[in-house]
């Protein structure tokens, strides 16, 4: 993360200010997820924008990709469907629930977005189709 932020802030000027950088513990193990929150601006626009940069392990990439390429209503609908069939879907994992207390159970291994849709019994939708 420090190397990326150095390039985006000092070498390109894309990031103009930082709100914060932190590591958040993963709910499943000892891995941490680094998160940068800041303000960016391009030369093409007079507007400043909020930007969040999150680093994920490769095993969580399909879940993060799905989460960040879907419209909010679509994402909530997928998470709701997962809950109705006894699963839990996040930007990091898909797993089975083991108790009514919503504790995470066994992970469902998915290497691609398509495998996540299949595990939920859904037909795959391209990112441009993820609107409700």
C-alpha positions as CSV (number, residue, x, y, z in Angstrom):
1,X,0.0,0.0,0.0
2,X,2.7,2.6,0.8
3,X,4.3,2.2,-2.6
4,X,1.0,2.6,-4.4
5,X,0.0,5.7,-2.3
6,X,3.4,7.2,-3.0
7,X,2.9,6.9,-6.7
8,X,-0.7,8.2,-6.7
9,X,0.1,11.1,-4.3
10,X,3.6,12.3,-5.0
11,X,4.4,11.2,-8.5
12,X,1.1,11.6,-10.3
13,X,-0.8,14.1,-8.0
14,X,-4.0,12.0,-8.4
15,X,-4.5,11.7,-4.6
16,X,-4.6,15.2,-3.1
17,X,-5.4,14.4,0.5
18,X,-5.8,11.4,2.8
19,X,-8.5,10.8,5.3
20,X,-6.8,7.7,6.7
21,X,-5.0,4.5,6.2
22,X,-5.8,1.5,8.4
23,X,-5.7,-2.2,8.5
24,X,-8.8,-4.0,9.5
25,X,-8.7,-7.6,10.8
26,X,-10.3,-10.2,8.6
27,X,-13.3,-11.7,10.4
28,X,-12.1,-15.3,9.4
29,X,-8.4,-15.4,10.2
30,X,-5.3,-13.4,11.0
31,X,-5.0,-11.7,7.6
32,X,-5.5,-7.9,7.5
33,X,-7.0,-5.8,4.8
34,X,-5.4,-2.5,4.2
35,X,-7.8,0.4,3.4
36,X,-6.9,3.9,2.3
37,X,-9.6,6.6,2.3
38,X,-8.8,9.9,0.6
39,X,-9.6,12.6,-1.9
40,X,-8.5,12.5,-5.5
41,X,-8.7,14.8,-8.6
42,X,-7.9,14.4,-12.3
43,X,-6.9,17.2,-14.7
44,X,-10.1,16.4,-16.7
45,X,-12.5,17.5,-14.0
46,X,-12.8,20.5,-11.7
47,X,-14.3,18.2,-9.0
48,X,-12.6,16.5,-6.2
49,X,-13.8,12.9,-5.5
50,X,-13.7,10.6,-2.5
51,X,-11.6,7.4,-3.2
52,X,-11.2,4.3,-1.2
53,X,-8.5,1.8,-2.0
54,X,-8.7,-1.7,-0.5
55,X,-6.2,-4.4,-0.9
56,X,-7.5,-8.0,-0.9
57,X,-5.7,-11.4,-0.9
58,X,-6.1,-13.2,-4.2
59,X,-8.5,-15.7,-2.7
60,X,-11.0,-12.9,-2.0
61,X,-10.6,-11.2,-5.4
62,X,-13.8,-12.7,-7.0
63,X,-15.9,-11.6,-4.0
64,X,-14.4,-8.1,-4.0
65,X,-14.9,-7.8,-7.8
66,X,-18.5,-8.8,-7.5
67,X,-19.1,-6.4,-4.7
68,X,-17.6,-3.4,-6.5
69,X,-19.0,-4.0,-9.9
70,X,-22.7,-4.3,-8.9
71,X,-25.2,-1.7,-8.2
72,X,-26.1,-1.4,-4.5
73,X,-29.6,-2.9,-4.9
74,X,-28.3,-5.8,-6.9
75,X,-25.6,-6.5,-4.2
76,X,-28.1,-6.3,-1.4
77,X,-30.4,-8.7,-3.3
78,X,-27.6,-11.2,-3.7
79,X,-26.7,-11.0,0.0
80,X,-30.4,-11.4,0.9
81,X,-30.7,-14.4,-1.4
82,X,-27.6,-15.9,0.3
83,X,-29.2,-15.4,3.7
84,X,-32.5,-17.0,2.6
85,X,-30.6,-20.2,1.6
86,X,-28.5,-20.3,4.7
87,X,-25.4,-18.6,3.4
88,X,-23.5,-15.4,4.1
89,X,-22.0,-13.3,1.2
90,X,-19.6,-10.4,1.7
91,X,-16.9,-8.7,-0.3
92,X,-14.5,-11.2,1.1
93,X,-16.2,-14.6,1.2
94,X,-19.3,-16.8,0.7
95,X,-19.9,-19.3,3.5
96,X,-22.6,-21.4,5.1
97,X,-24.2,-20.2,8.3
98,X,-24.0,-22.7,11.1
99,X,-26.3,-21.1,13.8
100,X,-29.1,-18.6,14.1
101,X,-26.5,-16.3,15.8
102,X,-25.2,-15.6,12.2
103,X,-21.8,-17.2,12.9
104,X,-19.9,-17.9,9.7
105,X,-19.5,-21.6,8.8
106,X,-17.6,-23.4,6.1
107,X,-16.4,-21.2,3.2
108,X,-17.6,-22.0,-0.3
109,X,-14.5,-21.9,-2.5
110,X,-15.1,-19.7,-5.6
111,X,-12.3,-18.7,-8.1
112,X,-14.5,-16.5,-10.2
113,X,-17.6,-14.4,-10.1
114,X,-19.4,-17.0,-12.2
115,X,-18.7,-19.6,-9.5
116,X,-20.3,-17.3,-6.9
117,X,-23.5,-16.9,-9.0
118,X,-23.5,-20.7,-9.5
119,X,-23.1,-21.4,-5.8
120,X,-26.1,-19.2,-5.1
121,X,-28.2,-21.0,-7.9
122,X,-28.2,-17.8,-10.1
123,X,-27.5,-17.3,-13.7
124,X,-24.4,-15.3,-14.3
125,X,-24.9,-11.6,-15.1
126,X,-22.2,-9.4,-16.6
127,X,-21.5,-6.2,-14.6
128,X,-23.5,-4.1,-17.0
129,X,-26.5,-6.3,-16.3
130,X,-26.3,-6.0,-12.5
131,X,-29.1,-3.5,-12.0
132,X,-32.6,-4.1,-10.6
